Amino acid sequence: MNVWYEQAQARLKEEYKAVAGQKESAMKSAVRDALLEFCRQNEEFAQAVVQGGSFKDCMAAVAKGVGGSISDLEAYRRAASFYFEGAKVNFSMTIQMEPAAIEPDRGILLDLSDFF
């Protein structure tokens, strides 16, 4: 881990407690975790979190104008943009119904006609 990540982690952990408000409180855990993952991925982003505004202000910016709901992706985008203007957040989802369908080389395929 890099020094910036450790500082960002400590800062977000400490400032987490100061977040108030119904919407902010409902989102703060998931947003903090996403920000930590972004900090882990990119040292420059971690530095921006350390040197940027407070997590309380970040969560206020995320919740601004939110009606009854906001998507996770939009919340993470707003949080990332709060610390690093112009930051983009990409999201990828996959579904795995059966392990063999995703990894066809796993397991053994037997043809019972080989035994006759």
C-alpha positions as a Python dict, from the first residue, in 0.01 Angstrom:
ca = {
    (1, 'M'): (0, 0, 0),
    (2, 'N'): (112, 354, -60),
    (3, 'V'): (143, 634, 192),
    (4, 'W'): (-137, 835, 30),
    (5, 'Y'): (-375, 541, 59),
    (6, 'E'): (-298, 499, 428),
    (7, 'Q'): (-355, 870, 490),
    (8, 'A'): (-680, 868, 291),
    (9, 'Q'): (-799, 562, 480),
    (10, 'A'): (-726, 726, 816),
    (11, 'R'): (-892, 1051, 712),
    (12, 'L'): (-1210, 886, 581),
    (13, 'K'): (-1233, 668, 891),
    (14, 'E'): (-1204, 969, 1122),
    (15, 'E'): (-1438, 1197, 925),
    (16, 'Y'): (-1698, 919, 880),
    (17, 'K'): (-1828, 990, 1230),
    (18, 'A'): (-1912, 1353, 1149),
    (19, 'V'): (-2153, 1268, 865),
    (20, 'A'): (-2513, 1344, 960),
    (21, 'G'): (-2841, 1366, 777),
    (22, 'Q'): (-3078, 1089, 681),
    (23, 'K'): (-2969, 1049, 317),
    (24, 'E'): (-2602, 1103, 391),
    (25, 'S'): (-2606, 850, 674),
    (26, 'A'): (-2781, 591, 458),
    (27, 'M'): (-2510, 615, 192),
    (28, 'K'): (-2195, 695, 386),
    (29, 'S'): (-2072, 340, 442),
    (30, 'A'): (-2099, 232, 78),
    (31, 'V'): (-1956, 560, -50),
    (32, 'R'): (-1663, 545, 192),
    (33, 'D'): (-1587, 187, 83),
    (34, 'A'): (-1598, 285, -284),
    (35, 'L'): (-1369, 584, -222),
    (36, 'L'): (-1122, 357, -42),
    (37, 'E'): (-1122, 121, -337),
    (38, 'F'): (-1059, 413, -574),
    (39, 'C'): (-774, 528, -347),
    (40, 'R'): (-628, 179, -354),
    (41, 'Q'): (-644, 176, -734),
    (42, 'N'): (-494, 520, -792),
    (43, 'E'): (-234, 700, -582),
    (44, 'E'): (-319, 1039, -733),
    (45, 'F'): (-683, 996, -634),
    (46, 'A'): (-577, 898, -281),
    (47, 'Q'): (-370, 1216, -261),
    (48, 'A'): (-674, 1419, -372),
    (49, 'V'): (-880, 1265, -91),
    (50, 'V'): (-611, 1348, 165),
    (51, 'Q'): (-574, 1705, 45),
    (52, 'G'): (-936, 1769, -53),
    (53, 'G'): (-1255, 1861, 128),
    (54, 'S'): (-1402, 1676, 422),
    (55, 'F'): (-1596, 1352, 391),
    (56, 'K'): (-1892, 1530, 553),
    (57, 'D'): (-1890, 1788, 272),
    (58, 'C'): (-1845, 1511, 17),
    (59, 'M'): (-2155, 1332, 144),
    (60, 'A'): (-2351, 1659, 139),
    (61, 'A'): (-2251, 1698, -228),
    (62, 'V'): (-2354, 1339, -302),
    (63, 'A'): (-2695, 1387, -137),
    (64, 'K'): (-2762, 1730, -290),
    (65, 'G'): (-3081, 1728, -496),
    (66, 'V'): (-3149, 1361, -432),
    (67, 'G'): (-3518, 1286, -410),
    (68, 'G'): (-3623, 947, -285),
    (69, 'S'): (-3329, 753, -424),
    (70, 'I'): (-2999, 759, -611),
    (71, 'S'): (-2818, 477, -785),
    (72, 'D'): (-2497, 348, -634),
    (73, 'L'): (-2313, 437, -952),
    (74, 'E'): (-2432, 798, -940),
    (75, 'A'): (-2343, 829, -572),
    (76, 'Y'): (-1991, 698, -637),
    (77, 'R'): (-1953, 928, -939),
    (78, 'R'): (-2053, 1232, -735),
    (79, 'A'): (-1816, 1134, -453),
    (80, 'A'): (-1523, 1077, -690),
    (81, 'S'): (-1593, 1408, -865),
    (82, 'F'): (-1602, 1587, -529),
    (83, 'Y'): (-1241, 1492, -467),
    (84, 'F'): (-1114, 1485, -824),
    (85, 'E'): (-1308, 1695, -1073),
    (86, 'G'): (-1371, 1513, -1398),
    (87, 'A'): (-1320, 1167, -1248),
    (88, 'K'): (-1531, 902, -1414),
    (89, 'V'): (-1660, 586, -1251),
    (90, 'N'): (-1716, 274, -1459),
    (91, 'F'): (-1931, -11, -1344),
    (92, 'S'): (-1933, -368, -1464),
    (93, 'M'): (-2171, -646, -1366),
    (94, 'T'): (-2174, -1010, -1461),
    (95, 'I'): (-2395, -1299, -1371),
    (96, 'Q'): (-2270, -1651, -1315),
    (97, 'M'): (-2545, -1911, -1317),
    (98, 'E'): (-2330, -2224, -1312),
    (99, 'P'): (-1956, -2248, -1259),
    (100, 'A'): (-1915, -2485, -1556),
    (101, 'A'): (-2085, -2237, -1791),
    (102, 'I'): (-1822, -1973, -1712),
    (103, 'E'): (-1526, -2210, -1681),
    (104, 'P'): (-1586, -2497, -1925),
    (105, 'D'): (-1243, -2652, -1861),
    (106, 'R'): (-1331, -2735, -1502),
    (107, 'G'): (-1447, -3087, -1429),
    (108, 'I'): (-1446, -3404, -1633),
    (109, 'L'): (-1678, -3477, -1921),
    (110, 'L'): (-1755, -3846, -1953),
    (111, 'D'): (-1915, -4007, -2255),
    (112, 'L'): (-2082, -4318, -2122),
    (113, 'S'): (-2072, -4481, -2465),
    (114, 'D'): (-1694, -4519, -2416),
    (115, 'F'): (-1769, -4790, -2159),
    (116, 'F'): (-1976, -5016, -2392),
}
